[in-house]
Amino acid sequence: MNRQKNVEIKGIFSMICILFGAFLLIPMIMILQKSFMGNEGFTLEFYKDILEADFLKIFINSVGIAMASAVITTMLAFVLAYSIHFTNIPAPAKKGIHLLAVMPMLLPTITYGFAIIYSLGKQGLLTKLFGRQLFDIYGLKGLMIGYIIYTLPISFLLINNTMGYIDKKFLIVSRVMGDHAGRTFYQTILRPLSGTLAASVIQSFFLSFTDFGIPASVGGRTEVVAGRLYNEMLGSVPNFNKGAVVAMMMLLPSIISILVLSYLEKYNIRYNKVSDIEMKKSKVRDIGCAVVSAAILLCVIAIFAVIIIVPFIEEWPYRVHFTAAHFVSVFQDTELLMVVKNSVLVAVLTAVCGSLIVYGAALVTARSSISGKCKKVIESISLVTNTIPGMVLGIAFLLTFSGTSLQNRIAIIIFCNIIHFFSTPYLMMKNSLEKMNASWETTARLMGDSWFKTVIRVVTPNAMSTLLEVFSYYFVNAMVTVSAIIFIIGARTMVITAKIKELQHFAKFDEIFVLSLLLFAINIAAKVIFSFLAKLVAVNSKNKNKQKLAQIKENMMRKKFLKKGLIRVAAFCLCTILAGSAILTGCGKSSGASSVSDQVVIYSNADDEAVVTMKKALDENGYKGEYMFQTFGTSELGGKLLAEGKNIEADLVTMSSFYVESAQQQNGMFKDLTFDTGALEEYPSYYTPITSQEGAIIVNTEMMKENNLPMPTCLKDLAKPIYKGFLSVVDIEGSSTAWLMIQALVSAYGEDGAKEVLKGIYDNAGDHLEESGSGPIKKVRAGEVAIGFGLRHQAVADKNSGLPIDFVDPTEGNFSLTESVAVIDKGDKTNAKAMDMAECIIKKGRPELIKTYPNPLYDGETADKANESAYPKKFSEKLTVDLLEKHKKLSEECK
């Protein structure tokens, strides 16, 4: 019998090892290889470059902030869980605490930073209500708020789940033995929870340590390791080798984590059974816990309330009138139905597969006699998956599976999600199984049952509520994740969070909040289903625990009948979600003159105005339904071009010209254009420009008046002390939009003069030195700053729409960057229509494009006088990656 049991356990262990070997070990080896392998073979140069910079200071700073937020989060989560399990607070209030504690995880993390800005910023909702800004949200304070809100649900789930398996009768035993309140609290609650509390701190630490979205929005000048990783991997000039070094360095804290958890393992306590007693009455305890819990949750609700309110406002904070226009605009998108279906499908499959894998792993470590070394393997997998940033995992998958049958498939997204989110559900499941009676398997074996039958008949029914929690965790996180999957999705596998990332690229924050609410509604519906199932299962499990093992078969028949009913309820609710999404988004007609496989896939980093124009040109010239258009941020698309090369899903790309050149030099991936472009300047044979984007000073006219600020006329003015704290500009390390400003400064004042001006600009910008090209206009629109530097056409569009936004053409010049069109060379698999569509975009789309992007690029074109910039100029040197690197170094010297 023991031999059979070991075979079953070893089989589960082997399958888990194979899965993580294929989808974790191999991809991470690819990243490790990147950190050591240069063009000339093995080298330590990349490690030397990173360590010689200020990386150590940033690393220590990141560890300190993440650990402080993790400790605070765990304390807050403990209070919430304690209020549920060890007080006499009314049952409805306990349900409310549980519901509100997990609420933040029902929203996509990409919106957290926006929520903080629109709630606590200078023009935020709470600021308006209190009549003043409570505190500066950028830097340490903003990071701490964001991290705590982000990690609170995960910490709460871990602690709350384990508290449910603490035997409360020992509270009575401790009091009978004469222990004082403090000792009773320590011995009966804190000590049994020590492993879980440590796991909570470690889990919260790594979630904060590896997060990029929150620092990008409210981090200000407080640099963190995740930001450095982003800049190396996906900055203006990606360097996967240096990024791989940063990723490897970020794994170092996991060694300490393994040691800590291994040490605390001996403090885990198993109970033969869990007794539920009536808690001792204490008004002081109950009122205190209720007040503290309410305060914690009120702070969370106050920050996220803006996501519900702002989408119904015409234009926050300038035109505060109710409107449903933002919802109508989003739901009229005929492509959204496919995106919603993809999101729900990915979430359901991730939850099903992930729950099975997690359960198997937890059984091996918590309910088996397999060797300690095997258990350590799974424990290490849990810790490693917890420490790997989603962005690194996404890049690793991109490098590993490019060109395979998994590329751009739903399956690869599911595997990525399972690996990415493995740690927390595994710890939940493991802690739950460890708290169960350890003699169940022995008793069942004596009765003639195998280990597998015991797991099915005894362990699983008692673990069902936790399994549902795990299923729920995977479902919700698969719905809201974006950091990893953004690199492995394709045009046909787009999900809602990736759509939100698109809208961020276009700076459409009203639409972002609308889609966030849609996600929230789907997740709420899912949580209602899971809570209903968990409640019924808990009641059934409680009744079963009162029965003898001999009555298992009779109870299982009852459970089988119950399961059928629950499955029907779940299926009905899931169909309701999908049907509701279909009604909201509209069942658009298939635009298919061609089959999906024949469609030309177009990847683009273009702005909304350019995308609309290109689609119009294609539709009006016979290509309607024969293409799929997918937009990305510049950095994401740049990463895909460099990593995937000819294996990229796209047949046609429109992208920043210097990125196209870099991709061609590295991968030789573009075909020579076969049509005569008629361009005014000479370009390489494999691309031709579609737009010329200029930079300009952007101002919020209301903020300028409110703060009595003079209107600047040139970039040099932005270095004046009067603008300190009112300015936002882009860091060239994070986005090439900043290059437009640096070109102007170098051209007008020379490199030494440019450095002097740039130092003043950076000093005035302070915490508003942005990593994203859309960062400054976002801050100007939100009223966080009065002045920014960004893309001129975005400011023109805002002004024309009636927003209090204006622009100034700096006297140093409106310098420009071109975006170009190129056709992917896939050999025999090259889509023949791609070249025809490229020609159509240039020859039929340019007459409309020049109205938004006024610089002439082709013979016969003249600038639109109504929209022409005052000082159009071009840099004296050819814009290349080498020149960009040179200007990046100049910029670094000015910080």
Secondary structure, 3 states (H helix, E strand, C coil): CHHHHHHHHHHHHHHHHHHHHHHHHHHHHHHHHHHHEECCEECCHHHHHHHHCCHHHHHHHHHHHHHHHHHHHHHHHHHHHHHHHCCCCCHHHHHHHHHHHCHHHHCCHHHHHHHHHHHHCCCCHHHHHHCCCCCCCCCHHHHHHHHHHHHHHHHHHHHHHHHCCCCCHHHHHHHHCCCCHHHHHHHHHHHHHHHHHHHHHHHHHHHHHCCCHHHHHHCCCCCCHHHHHHHHHHCCCCCHHHHHHHHHHHCCHHHHHHHHHHHHHHHCCCCCCCCCCCCCCCHHHHHHHHHHHHHHHHHHHHHHHHHHHHHHEEECCCEEEECCHHHHHHHCCCCHHHHHHHHHHHHHHHHHHHHHHHHHHHHHHHCCCCCHHHHHHHHHHHHHHHHCCHHHHHHHHHHHHCCCCCCCCHHHHHHHHHHHCCHHHHHHHHHHHHCCCCCHHHHHHHCCCCHHHHHHHHHHHHHHHHHHHHHHHHHHHHHHCCCCHHHCCCCCCCCHHHHHHHHHHCCCHHHHHHHHHHHHHHHHHHHHHHHHHHHHHHHHHHHHHCCCHHHHHHHHHHHHHHHHHHHHHHHHHHHHHHHHHHHHHCCCCCCCCCCHHHCEEEEECCCHHHHHHHHHHHHHHHHCCCEEEEECCHHHHHHHHHHHHHHCCCCEEEEEHHHHHHHHHHHCCECCCCCCCCECCCCCCCCEEEEEEEEEEEEEHHHHHHCCCCCCCCHHHHHCHHHCCCEEEECCCCCCHHHHHHHHHHHHHHHHHHHHHHHHHHHHHHHHEECCCCHHHHHHHCCCCCEEEEEHHHHHHHHHCCCCEEEECCCCCECEEEEEEEEECCHHHCCHHHHHHHHHHHHHHHHHHHHHCCCCCECCCCCCCCCCCCCECCCCCCCCHHHHHHHHHHHHCCC
